[in-house]
């Protein structure tokens, strides 16, 4: 019965049974342990051991995989991918044609300004994001962060001239 319980636990990890094989494994584990132990002489000890093993197996094989699957759709929280959407402060001016430095996520990163495709054909790229301005990271490209300015100045422009 105990071997059957282990097989059912392994099956539960491989197939989508919504916990049914794991529940069958818990029942088989209880019956196998009770058959293995002489329940008449060690009633209290046997019940404590059975309950502890069943609770442990239940947590590992029923609740555990559900928690693992729930985290599958979350956005990355570490590394370069986790920086997308973070807000940073410009430490060295960033121009459309030149990169600068931005302090993001506790580190200094080389930064480029994100330029819209329609703006890339226009000749006026002399605007820069000045020191102390807040920017948001939109992607990571070639080891640099690509940023957009967050604040606008008094005239309503988001880039300084």
Secondary structure, DSSP 8 states (H G I E B T S, - for coil): -HHHHHHHHHHHHHS--TTHHHHHHHHHHHHHHHHHS-TTT-HHHHHHHHHHHHHHHHIIIIIHHHHHHHGGGS---STTGGGTT-EEEEEE-EESSS-EEEEETTEEEEEEE---TTTTTSS----EE-TT-EEEEEEEETTEEEEEE----TTS-SSB-
